[in-house]
Amino acid sequence: MEDHMPESHKKFIQWNANRFISWAQSVGTHTAVAVQAILNSHKVEQQGYRSCMALLKLADKHGVIRLEAACARALSYTPRPSLNDSNHRTGSA
C-alpha cells in the first residue's frame, strides 16, 4: 500500500490516533481534547493527521504552556476547533 502513496503522505504511516492523543496529553488536557476533535472531524481519521501534527508542532515554536492555553481558549469558543484559517488569525504567512 505504501508504494502507491504520495511522498507527502508516507511520513504519516507510523502515526495513528493513539499516538497523536498520547502526544497531546503530554502537553495538557485541552490539547488532547482539541486533537481528538480534529481527528473526529474527518470521515477518514488519517485526514486529520496533518492538522494534528501542525497543532502539536506549535509547541516547538511557542512552548507547551502557550499551546495548552491556546487550545483551552479555542475550546471555550467551540467544542470542535480546527486549524482552518489559522494563518489568518495568527498573522503568519
For each residue, the residues with C-beta under 8 A, 3 or more apart:
1: 4 5
2: 5 10 13
3:
4: 1
5: 1 2 9 10 13
6: 9 10
7: 10 11
8: 11
9: 5 6 12 13
10: 2 5 6 7 13
11: 7 8
12: 9 15 46 49 50 53
13: 2 5 9 10
14: 19
15: 12 19 20 49 53
16: 19 20
17: 20 21 39 45
18: 21 22
19: 14 15 16 22 23
20: 15 16 17 23 24 35 39 49 52 53 56
21: 17 18 24 25 32 35 36 39
22: 18 19 25 26
23: 19 20 26 27 35 56
24: 20 21 27 28 31 32 34 35 36 52 55 56
25: 21 22 28 29 31 32
26: 22 23
27: 23 24 31 32 56 59 64 67 68 71
28: 24 25 31 32 64 67 68 71 72
29: 25 32 33 68
30: 33 34 68 69 71 72 75
31: 24 25 27 28 34 35 55 56 67 68 71
32: 21 24 25 27 28 29 35 36
33: 29 30 36 37 71 75
34: 24 30 31 37 38 55 71 74 75 81
35: 20 21 23 24 31 32 38 39 52 55 56
36: 21 24 32 33 39 40
37: 33 34 40 41 75 79 80 81 82
38: 34 35 41 42 48 51 52 55 81 82 83
39: 17 20 21 35 36 42 45 48 52
40: 36 37 48 80
41: 37 38 48 80 82
42: 38 39 45 46 47 48
43: 47
44: 47
45: 17 39 42 48 49
46: 12 42 49
47: 42 43 44 50
48: 38 39 40 41 42 45 51 52
49: 12 15 20 45 46 52 53
50: 12 47 53 54
51: 38 48 54 55 82 83
52: 20 24 35 38 39 48 49 55 56
53: 12 15 20 49 50 56 57
54: 50 51 57 58 83 86
55: 24 31 34 35 38 51 52 58 67 71 83
56: 20 23 24 27 31 35 52 53 59 67
57: 53 54 60 61
58: 54 55 61 62 66 67 70
59: 27 56 62 63 64 67
60: 57
61: 57 58
62: 58 59 66 67 70
63: 59 66 67
64: 27 28 59 67 68
65: 68 69
66: 58 62 63 69 70
67: 27 28 31 55 56 58 59 62 63 64 70 71
68: 27 28 29 30 31 64 65 71 72
69: 30 65 66 72 73
70: 58 62 66 67 73 74
71: 27 28 30 31 33 34 55 67 68 74 75 81
72: 28 30 68 69 75 76
73: 69 70 76 77
74: 34 70 71 77 78 81
75: 30 33 34 37 71 72 78 79 81
76: 72 73
77: 73 74 81
78: 74 75 81
79: 37 75
80: 37 40 41
81: 34 37 38 71 74 75 77 78
82: 37 38 41 51
83: 38 51 54 55 86
84:
85: 88 89
86: 54 83 89 90
87: 90 91 92 93
88: 85 91
89: 85 86
90: 86 87
91: 87 88
92: 87
93: 87
